[in-house]
Amino acid sequence: METLTVLLGLVALATALGLVWRARTGRIQRSKTPVAAAADENRITIPGAEPFGTRITLLQFSTAACAICPTVHTQLGALADEFDDGTGSVVHVEVDVSARPEIANQFNLLQSPTTFILDGNGVLQARIGGAPKINDLRAELDRMLGPVLV
């Protein structure tokens, strides 16, 4: 009876942890970096991954073993094309961290894919762990781009 109780407790704990993980995966987590803080120390640079967009960059970190990364690559590329005005204002950049583990450590990448949303200064505005929810990402891009005041 004691073994059955422990087993049921472990199943309940695993289920609860799985539900929490599932609820967090693909959600946009906005950065706490203020928009006005575009100083060099907040700018993300990755040699070989430039050029970034003039207004927004969708920076996707992938690995060779990631099964969903090619699909995410296609979706983010199409989304960048949809929002780009033809001048490179919104771009999608993919970085394979399989051969560059220092990048995973530098940015605390715990799952693949992970997508960073950078502003035109290369400052992190939001991050998404796992496959992004495209409608949520589209709404975030609408919010960030907003109406252009002339």
C-alpha positions in Angstrom: 0.0 0.0 0.0 2.9 2.3 0.8 4.5 1.7 -2.6 1.2 2.5 -4.3 0.9 5.8 -2.5 4.4 6.8 -3.4 3.8 5.8 -7.0 0.6 7.8 -7.2 2.4 10.8 -5.6 5.1 10.7 -8.2 2.6 10.4 -11.1 0.7 13.4 -9.7 4.0 15.4 -9.3 5.1 14.6 -12.8 1.7 15.5 -14.2 1.8 18.9 -12.4 5.3 19.7 -13.6 4.4 18.7 -17.2 1.4 21.0 -17.1 3.5 23.9 -15.8 6.1 23.3 -18.5 3.5 23.1 -21.2 1.8 26.3 -20.1 5.2 28.2 -20.3 6.5 26.8 -23.6 6.0 29.1 -26.5 4.9 32.1 -24.4 6.4 35.5 -24.9 8.3 36.8 -21.9 9.0 40.5 -22.2 12.4 41.7 -21.1 12.8 43.9 -18.1 15.3 46.0 -20.0 13.8 49.5 -20.5 13.2 50.5 -24.1 15.3 53.6 -23.7 18.3 51.5 -22.5 19.9 51.1 -25.9 23.4 51.5 -24.6 26.1 49.3 -25.9 26.2 47.1 -22.8 22.6 46.0 -23.5 23.1 45.4 -27.2 23.2 41.7 -28.3 25.9 40.9 -30.9 26.7 37.6 -32.3 29.6 37.4 -34.8 28.5 35.9 -38.0 24.8 36.4 -37.3 24.5 40.0 -38.6 22.9 42.0 -40.1 20.0 42.5 -37.8 16.8 44.4 -38.8 16.6 48.1 -38.6 13.4 47.9 -36.4 13.0 44.3 -35.3 15.1 41.1 -35.4 13.7 37.6 -34.7 16.8 35.9 -33.5 16.3 32.1 -33.4 18.7 29.8 -31.6 18.5 26.2 -32.8 20.4 23.0 -32.6 21.1 20.3 -35.2 19.1 17.8 -33.1 16.0 20.0 -32.8 13.1 18.4 -34.6 10.8 21.5 -34.7 13.5 24.0 -35.5 13.1 23.8 -39.3 9.4 24.4 -39.0 10.0 27.4 -36.6 12.6 28.7 -39.1 10.0 28.7 -41.9 7.3 30.3 -39.7 9.6 33.1 -38.4 11.0 33.8 -41.9 7.5 34.1 -43.3 6.5 36.4 -40.4 9.5 38.6 -40.9 8.7 38.9 -44.6 5.1 39.7 -43.7 6.1 42.6 -41.5 9.1 43.9 -43.4 8.5 46.9 -45.6 11.1 45.9 -48.1 14.0 47.7 -46.4 15.2 45.1 -44.0 13.2 46.6 -41.1 12.2 43.2 -39.8 14.5 40.2 -40.3 14.8 36.6 -39.1 18.2 35.4 -38.2 19.0 31.8 -37.1 22.0 30.8 -35.1 22.9 27.1 -34.7 24.4 26.7 -31.2 25.3 23.1 -31.7 28.9 24.0 -32.5 28.9 27.2 -30.4 28.0 26.1 -26.8 29.4 29.4 -25.4 26.4 31.2 -26.9 24.0 28.8 -25.1 25.8 29.6 -21.8 26.0 33.4 -22.5 22.3 33.7 -23.1 21.1 31.0 -20.7 19.5 28.9 -23.5 17.7 26.0 -21.9 15.7 24.7 -24.8 15.7 24.6 -28.5 14.4 26.6 -30.3 14.6 29.8 -28.3 13.7 33.0 -30.0 14.8 36.5 -29.0 12.9 39.6 -30.2 15.4 42.4 -30.6 14.6 46.1 -31.3 16.4 48.1 -33.9 19.3 48.8 -31.5 19.8 45.0 -31.0 18.4 45.2 -27.4 16.5 42.2 -26.1 12.8 43.1 -25.8 11.3 39.6 -25.4 12.2 35.9 -25.5 10.3 32.8 -26.3 11.3 29.3 -25.2 10.1 26.6 -27.5 8.0 26.9 -30.6 6.4 30.4 -30.6 2.7 30.8 -30.8 2.5 32.6 -34.1 -0.6 34.6 -33.4 0.9 35.8 -30.1 4.1 36.7 -31.9 2.2 38.5 -34.6 0.4 40.6 -32.0 3.7 41.4 -30.3 5.2 42.6 -33.5 2.1 44.7 -34.2 2.6 46.2 -30.7 6.3 46.9 -31.1 6.0 48.3 -34.6 2.9 50.4 -33.8 2.0 53.3 -36.0 4.9 55.1 -37.4 4.7 58.8 -36.6 6.0 61.1 -39.3 
